Amino acid sequence: LSARADFKFKEGDGPAFAFHAQTTDKILIATANGRFYTLGADKLPGARGFGEPVSTMIDIETGNDIIAVFTAVPDGRMLLAATTGKGFIARMSDVVAETRKGRGVVTLKPGTRLKVVRLAPSENADEAILRDQYVAVVGDNRKLVVFPMTEIPEMSKGQGVTLQRYKDGGLADAICFRMSEGLSWAMGGDSGRMRTENDMSLWRVARGAAGRLPPQGFPRNNQFD
């Protein structure tokens, strides 16, 4: 897969996820019902033609949206979060599935869905980086909380712990970031510009708090990118 702009699509189709991968890579596909699927990059169709539906290679239930696609990294980890505001850290190696039916990873209550799959620092990252690593969570109610990533457990399966508490709505987005570098978000439009808030002390709370309104200029869609 590549982010080249010269790909051709069937009428009505377009790119949803674009990234570079080697034929030796494993591709992880996360769906809204909390399942993860694995495809060998060497099994993907060649560059000619319009490609093939993913559903011909793995058994994704009808109506189950794909929310993330990326290459698996041997020591990689992810932040997984559901609309309920619960989440946990998972190793990529623990979610690799050997069958077409995939692997159930995030346990969800009826009416909820897996909302966020974000890269997290690997377990082999420098200790200083891990100490500096925080998680920012924003809800549909436009409240923001920030807390150390160490407050989230690493799990191979389950619901996880409460990242943010809500009276109305649910989790809109979450992301891992380094506190020393500040929290950044896209400014919207096609400019590609980012804005960074360096002082996050007002939003630094214990995991599971309700939070407060985000910094001025934070996107109205409550998304970090």
Residue frames relative to the residue before (quaternion, step in Angstrom):
aa qw qx qy qz dx dy dz
L 1.0000 0.0000 0.0000 0.0000 0.00 0.00 0.00
S 0.0232 -0.8044 0.5933 -0.0217 3.55 -1.05 0.69
A 0.4609 -0.6876 0.4923 0.2692 3.55 -1.18 0.56
R 0.2620 0.7824 -0.5257 0.2071 3.60 1.15 0.45
A 0.4223 -0.7320 0.4864 0.2220 3.55 -1.09 0.77
D 0.6457 0.5623 -0.3180 0.4072 3.61 1.25 -0.16
F 0.3610 0.7174 -0.5145 0.3005 3.59 1.15 0.45
K 0.2968 -0.7322 0.5850 0.1830 3.53 -1.18 0.64
F 0.1409 -0.7923 0.5913 0.0525 3.55 -1.03 0.84
K 0.5657 -0.5461 0.4806 0.3883 3.51 -1.28 0.40
E 0.6315 -0.5379 0.3888 0.4008 3.55 -1.17 0.54
G 0.7842 0.2750 -0.2396 0.5019 3.55 -0.83 1.05
D 0.6481 0.4852 -0.3196 0.4924 3.59 1.27 -0.24
G 0.0484 0.7858 -0.6163 0.0188 3.56 -1.29 0.24
P 0.6478 -0.5370 0.3627 0.4005 3.59 -1.24 0.18
A 0.1745 -0.7574 0.6202 0.1062 3.55 -1.11 0.79
F 0.7792 0.0330 0.0085 0.6259 3.58 1.00 -0.88
A 0.0214 0.7946 -0.6056 0.0368 3.58 -0.95 0.87
F 0.2251 0.7560 -0.5862 0.1847 3.57 -0.80 1.01
H 0.5093 -0.6396 0.4843 0.3115 3.56 -1.28 0.33
A 0.0498 0.7932 -0.6049 0.0488 3.57 -1.02 0.81
Q 0.3830 -0.6877 0.5683 0.2397 3.53 -1.24 0.56
T 0.6135 -0.5654 0.3936 0.3860 3.58 -1.17 0.48
T 0.6483 0.5144 -0.3212 0.4605 3.60 1.21 -0.37
D 0.5479 0.6441 -0.3836 0.3711 3.61 1.27 -0.18
K 0.3196 -0.6712 0.6226 0.2445 3.49 -1.39 0.32
I 0.2623 -0.7666 0.5721 0.1275 3.54 -0.92 0.97
L 0.2087 -0.7732 0.5893 0.1060 3.58 -0.82 1.05
I 0.0975 -0.7786 0.6195 0.0251 3.56 -0.97 0.93
A 0.1270 -0.7960 0.5904 0.0401 3.57 -0.67 1.13
T 0.1500 -0.7998 0.5776 0.0641 3.57 -0.95 0.88
A 0.6924 -0.5405 0.3110 0.3629 3.53 -1.25 0.57
N 0.6673 0.4911 -0.3191 0.4601 3.62 1.15 -0.39
G 0.6319 -0.5970 0.3105 0.3846 3.58 1.26 0.38
R 0.5541 0.6016 -0.3989 0.4147 3.59 1.25 0.22
F 0.2122 -0.7485 0.6149 0.1288 3.54 -1.25 0.59
Y 0.1441 -0.7753 0.6131 0.0469 3.53 -1.04 0.91
T 0.2250 -0.7796 0.5734 0.1130 3.57 -1.18 0.57
L 0.0510 -0.7733 0.6319 0.0109 3.55 -1.00 0.93
G 0.3860 -0.6708 0.5720 0.2718 3.57 -1.04 0.72
A 0.4900 -0.6806 0.4511 0.3053 3.59 -0.76 0.98
D 0.6275 0.5476 -0.3378 0.4385 3.59 1.13 -0.57
K 0.6380 0.5269 -0.3240 0.4586 3.59 1.27 -0.28
L 0.5207 0.6393 -0.4213 0.3778 3.60 1.24 -0.14
P 0.5779 -0.5975 0.4164 0.3683 3.61 -1.09 0.62
G 0.6011 -0.5937 0.4111 0.3424 3.56 -1.21 0.56
A 0.7390 -0.4592 0.2862 0.4014 3.53 -1.34 0.09
R 0.6258 0.5514 -0.3521 0.4247 3.60 1.11 -0.51
G 0.7703 0.3417 -0.2573 0.4729 3.56 -1.13 0.63
F 0.6289 -0.5584 0.4093 0.3537 3.53 -1.34 -0.22
G 0.5886 -0.5796 0.3786 0.4175 3.60 1.21 0.19
E 0.4088 -0.6883 0.5438 0.2517 3.55 -1.34 -0.14
P 0.5695 -0.5861 0.4364 0.3765 3.61 -1.08 0.60
V 0.5383 -0.6236 0.4601 0.3313 3.57 -1.01 0.82
S 0.6145 0.5912 -0.3421 0.3948 3.57 1.08 -0.71
T 0.6038 0.5393 -0.3721 0.4541 3.61 1.21 -0.21
M 0.7112 0.4458 -0.2443 0.4856 3.58 1.26 -0.34
I 0.7844 0.1078 -0.0535 0.6085 3.58 1.15 -0.61
D 0.4789 -0.6974 0.4648 0.2612 3.57 -1.15 0.62
I 0.0518 0.7943 -0.5975 0.0971 3.57 0.10 1.33
E 0.4688 -0.6941 0.4691 0.2800 3.57 -0.77 1.03
T 0.5835 -0.5874 0.4382 0.3500 3.55 -1.11 0.72
G 0.8087 0.2381 -0.1979 0.5002 3.57 -0.86 0.97
N 0.5687 0.5726 -0.3924 0.4412 3.58 1.26 0.01
D 0.2973 -0.8104 0.4820 0.1501 3.58 -0.24 1.28
I 0.3861 -0.6564 0.5956 0.2558 3.54 -1.20 0.68
I 0.1227 -0.8298 0.5419 0.0533 3.60 -0.69 1.03
A 0.8049 0.0499 -0.0385 0.5900 3.62 1.20 -0.26
V 0.0051 -0.7615 0.6481 -0.0113 3.55 -1.15 0.78
F 0.2140 0.7779 -0.5589 0.1919 3.61 -0.73 1.01
T 0.5546 -0.5994 0.4531 0.3575 3.57 -1.26 0.28
A 0.4433 -0.6794 0.5205 0.2665 3.56 -1.09 0.76
V 0.1854 -0.7570 0.6202 0.0890 3.55 -1.04 0.89
P 0.5864 -0.6333 0.3578 0.3565 3.64 -0.75 0.96
D 0.7962 0.2163 -0.1287 0.5502 3.63 0.88 -0.84
G 0.3665 0.7725 -0.4539 0.2507 3.59 1.25 0.36
R 0.1210 -0.7686 0.6237 0.0746 3.53 -1.24 0.56
M 0.2117 -0.7803 0.5809 0.0943 3.55 -1.26 0.50
L 0.3364 -0.6583 0.6265 0.2470 3.50 -1.33 0.48
L 0.0724 -0.7898 0.6091 0.0048 3.57 -0.72 1.13
A 0.0619 0.8076 -0.5808 0.0816 3.59 -0.80 0.99
A 0.2865 -0.7657 0.5598 0.1350 3.55 -1.02 0.91
T 0.6845 -0.4891 0.3498 0.4121 3.57 -1.29 0.28
T 0.5856 0.5898 -0.3634 0.4209 3.60 1.21 -0.41
G 0.5207 -0.6268 0.4258 0.3933 3.59 1.22 -0.37
K 0.5728 0.5643 -0.3875 0.4509 3.59 1.27 0.16
G 0.1358 0.8072 -0.5662 0.0968 3.56 -1.11 0.61
F 0.1039 -0.7780 0.6157 0.0696 3.54 -1.36 0.09
I 0.4897 -0.6140 0.5252 0.3276 3.53 -1.36 0.13
A 0.0571 -0.8060 0.5892 0.0081 3.61 -0.88 0.92
R 0.4249 -0.6632 0.5513 0.2750 3.53 -1.16 0.66
M 0.5249 -0.6306 0.4659 0.3314 3.56 -1.01 0.79
S 0.6357 0.5522 -0.3327 0.4246 3.56 1.01 -0.77
D 0.6604 0.5172 -0.3059 0.4503 3.60 1.18 -0.52
V 0.7207 0.4392 -0.2546 0.4721 3.62 1.17 -0.39
V 0.4326 0.6877 -0.4740 0.3396 3.60 1.27 -0.05
A 0.1706 -0.7986 0.5742 0.0585 3.57 -0.80 1.07
E 0.3274 -0.7691 0.5224 0.1686 3.56 -0.97 0.87
T 0.7221 0.3988 -0.2438 0.5100 3.61 1.23 -0.14
R 0.6572 -0.5196 0.3817 0.3904 3.56 -1.29 0.35
K 0.6592 0.5353 -0.3095 0.4280 3.60 1.12 -0.58
G 0.4644 -0.7145 0.4261 0.3038 3.58 1.26 -0.07
R 0.4370 -0.6702 0.5361 0.2693 3.53 -1.35 -0.28
G 0.3699 -0.7111 0.5527 0.2281 3.57 -0.90 0.94
V 0.0821 -0.8328 0.5474 -0.0048 3.57 -0.59 1.15
V 0.7871 0.2352 -0.1175 0.5580 3.59 0.79 -1.01
T 0.2867 -0.7568 0.5676 0.1510 3.57 -0.72 1.11
L 0.0745 -0.8346 0.5454 -0.0207 3.57 -0.62 1.14
K 0.4367 -0.6543 0.5485 0.2834 3.53 -1.17 0.65
P 0.6465 -0.5127 0.3767 0.4211 3.63 -1.18 0.43
G 0.8039 0.2776 -0.2137 0.4807 3.56 -0.97 0.87
T 0.6718 0.4432 -0.3097 0.5064 3.60 1.25 0.00
R 0.1709 -0.7963 0.5753 0.0753 3.57 -1.25 0.31
L 0.5506 -0.5518 0.4978 0.3803 3.51 -1.29 0.33
K 0.1837 -0.8325 0.5200 0.0524 3.56 -0.62 1.14
V 0.8265 0.1702 -0.0283 0.5359 3.58 0.89 -0.95
V 0.0349 0.7241 -0.6886 0.0175 3.51 -1.11 0.89
R 0.0875 0.8152 -0.5587 0.1253 3.58 -0.32 1.28
L 0.5233 -0.6198 0.4785 0.3363 3.55 -1.10 0.65
A 0.1177 -0.7597 0.6377 0.0492 3.54 -1.12 0.82
P 0.6374 -0.5229 0.3771 0.4220 3.62 -1.16 0.41
S 0.5119 -0.6424 0.4700 0.3231 3.56 -1.04 0.74
E 0.6232 -0.5580 0.3986 0.3760 3.54 -1.23 0.46
N 0.6826 0.4728 -0.2746 0.4849 3.57 1.26 -0.40
A 0.3786 0.7348 -0.4831 0.2887 3.58 1.27 0.20
D 0.6575 -0.5060 0.3860 0.4033 3.54 -1.24 0.48
E 0.5760 -0.6277 0.4020 0.3355 3.59 -0.97 0.88
A 0.6302 0.5365 -0.3382 0.4479 3.59 1.03 -0.72
I 0.6310 0.5220 -0.3265 0.4720 3.58 1.07 -0.73
L 0.6654 0.5078 -0.3074 0.4527 3.58 0.92 -0.88
R 0.6447 0.5130 -0.3227 0.4659 3.61 1.02 -0.75
D 0.7025 0.4678 -0.2482 0.4754 3.56 1.13 -0.71
Q 0.5652 0.6451 -0.3673 0.3598 3.58 1.27 -0.18
Y 0.0366 -0.7921 0.6084 -0.0335 3.55 -0.86 1.08
V 0.3030 -0.7154 0.5971 0.1997 3.53 -1.35 0.25
A 0.1458 -0.7581 0.6302 0.0825 3.56 -1.03 0.87
V 0.0552 -0.7922 0.6077 -0.0113 3.56 -0.89 1.00
V 0.0553 -0.7857 0.6158 0.0194 3.57 -0.92 0.91
G 0.3173 -0.7712 0.5297 0.1550 3.56 -1.00 0.88
D 0.6754 -0.4496 0.3844 0.4404 3.53 -1.34 0.10
N 0.6520 0.5193 -0.3007 0.4636 3.56 1.21 -0.55
R 0.4784 -0.7104 0.3989 0.3275 3.57 1.35 0.20
K 0.4657 0.6220 -0.4822 0.4047 3.57 1.04 0.76
L 0.2045 -0.7990 0.5622 0.0609 3.56 -1.01 0.90
V 0.0357 -0.7697 0.6369 0.0260 3.56 -1.08 0.81
V 0.1127 -0.7686 0.6276 0.0515 3.56 -1.21 0.65
F 0.1431 0.7851 -0.5893 0.1260 3.59 -0.85 0.96
P 0.6442 -0.5429 0.3601 0.4006 3.62 -1.18 0.43
M 0.5401 -0.6309 0.4499 0.3284 3.56 -1.02 0.75
T 0.5713 0.6118 -0.3738 0.3995 3.59 1.17 -0.52
E 0.6094 0.5588 -0.3555 0.4358 3.62 1.22 -0.28
I 0.6465 0.4761 -0.3158 0.5056 3.59 1.31 -0.06
P 0.3883 -0.7402 0.4915 0.2446 3.62 -0.74 0.93
E 0.3857 -0.6574 0.5836 0.2802 3.52 -1.30 0.39
M 0.0336 0.8031 -0.5880 0.0907 3.57 -0.76 1.11
S 0.4038 -0.6937 0.5338 0.2662 3.56 -1.24 0.39
K 0.7931 -0.0233 0.0354 0.6076 3.58 1.26 -0.41
G 0.5218 0.6514 -0.4610 0.3014 3.58 -1.15 0.55
Q 0.6487 -0.4903 0.4027 0.4203 3.55 -1.30 -0.43
G 0.3856 -0.7076 0.5035 0.3117 3.56 1.01 -0.76
V 0.5725 -0.5725 0.4627 0.3612 3.54 -1.26 -0.49
T 0.6123 -0.5554 0.4100 0.3855 3.56 -1.25 0.32
L 0.2435 -0.7783 0.5682 0.1103 3.55 -0.72 1.13
Q 0.7844 -0.0371 0.0605 0.6162 3.56 1.06 -0.83
R 0.3469 -0.7435 0.5426 0.1804 3.56 -1.10 0.80
Y 0.0881 -0.8090 0.5809 0.0149 3.59 -0.97 0.90
K 0.3118 -0.6903 0.6156 0.2178 3.52 -1.26 0.61
D 0.7822 0.0780 -0.0183 0.6178 3.56 1.09 -0.82
G 0.7957 0.2703 -0.2109 0.4992 3.55 -1.12 0.70
G 0.3462 -0.7275 0.5495 0.2212 3.53 -1.23 -0.44
L 0.7531 -0.3615 0.2833 0.4710 3.54 -1.25 -0.43
A 0.2544 -0.7767 0.5617 0.1289 3.56 -0.93 0.94
D 0.7867 -0.1648 0.1402 0.5781 3.59 0.93 -0.86
A 0.0401 -0.7718 0.6337 0.0334 3.56 -1.29 0.38
I 0.0078 -0.8064 0.5902 -0.0366 3.55 -1.11 0.63
C 0.3729 -0.6830 0.5774 0.2471 3.56 -1.24 0.53
F 0.0857 0.7953 -0.5960 0.0705 3.59 -1.00 0.76
R 0.4714 -0.6454 0.5167 0.3071 3.55 -1.31 0.32
M 0.4705 -0.7083 0.4499 0.2730 3.57 -0.62 1.12
S 0.6484 0.5370 -0.3239 0.4316 3.61 0.99 -0.77
E 0.7062 0.4313 -0.2538 0.5008 3.59 1.22 -0.45
G 0.4900 -0.6709 0.4253 0.3590 3.58 1.26 -0.15
L 0.5063 -0.6298 0.5004 0.3108 3.55 -1.35 0.23
S 0.1247 -0.8091 0.5735 0.0307 3.57 -0.76 1.07
W 0.0082 0.7789 -0.6271 -0.0064 3.54 -1.24 0.53
A 0.5709 -0.5928 0.4512 0.3451 3.54 -1.26 0.54
M 0.4237 -0.7304 0.4847 0.2282 3.56 -0.99 0.87
G 0.5831 -0.6097 0.3664 0.3924 3.59 1.24 0.02
G 0.7157 0.4018 -0.3250 0.4699 3.52 -1.30 0.30
D 0.6260 -0.5437 0.4112 0.3787 3.55 -1.29 -0.40
S 0.3967 0.7524 -0.4587 0.2572 3.59 1.23 0.23
G 0.3279 -0.7587 0.5001 0.2585 3.57 1.11 -0.61
R 0.4676 0.6938 -0.4319 0.3368 3.59 1.28 0.11
M 0.2234 -0.7631 0.5968 0.1075 3.52 -1.16 0.75
R 0.1988 -0.7453 0.6209 0.1393 3.53 -1.25 0.53
T 0.1524 -0.8044 0.5715 0.0549 3.57 -0.98 0.84
E 0.1846 -0.7389 0.6399 0.1023 3.54 -1.01 0.94
N 0.2641 -0.8247 0.4847 0.1233 3.57 -0.39 1.23
D 0.7405 0.3472 -0.2078 0.5366 3.60 1.09 -0.64
M 0.0146 -0.8313 0.5543 -0.0372 3.58 -0.22 1.29
S 0.3007 0.7995 -0.4822 0.1946 3.59 1.23 0.31
L 0.6237 0.5554 -0.3502 0.4242 3.63 1.05 -0.64
W 0.7462 0.3882 -0.2057 0.5002 3.59 1.12 -0.61
R 0.4981 0.6591 -0.4197 0.3760 3.59 1.31 -0.07
V 0.1554 0.7835 -0.5741 0.1801 3.57 -0.39 1.29
A 0.6172 -0.4971 0.4253 0.4372 3.54 -1.29 -0.08
R 0.6171 -0.5502 0.4127 0.3823 3.55 -1.13 0.64
G 0.7751 0.3519 -0.2645 0.4533 3.56 -1.03 0.84
A 0.4868 0.6580 -0.4408 0.3686 3.59 1.26 0.06
A 0.5967 -0.5778 0.4210 0.3645 3.58 -1.30 0.25
G 0.3825 -0.7524 0.4599 0.2759 3.59 1.07 -0.69
R 0.3106 -0.7184 0.5887 0.2023 3.49 -1.38 -0.13
L 0.7040 -0.4584 0.3181 0.4395 3.57 -1.26 0.28
P 0.5159 -0.6813 0.4272 0.2952 3.60 -0.96 0.86
P 0.7026 -0.4428 0.3248 0.4526 3.59 -1.26 0.12
Q 0.6285 -0.5322 0.4068 0.3953 3.55 -1.21 0.51
G 0.7665 0.3425 -0.2637 0.4750 3.55 -0.95 0.90
F 0.4647 0.6670 -0.4647 0.3511 3.59 1.25 -0.05
P 0.6016 -0.6175 0.3629 0.3537 3.62 -0.91 0.90
R 0.5171 -0.6571 0.4637 0.2930 3.53 -1.07 0.81
N 0.6533 0.5123 -0.3279 0.4509 3.60 1.17 -0.41
N 0.4038 -0.7529 0.4384 0.2792 3.57 1.35 0.12
Q 0.5180 0.5934 -0.4357 0.4356 3.56 1.00 0.92
F 0.4611 -0.6986 0.4760 0.2697 3.56 -1.04 0.81
D 0.7979 0.0369 -0.0405 0.6003 3.59 1.18 -0.42
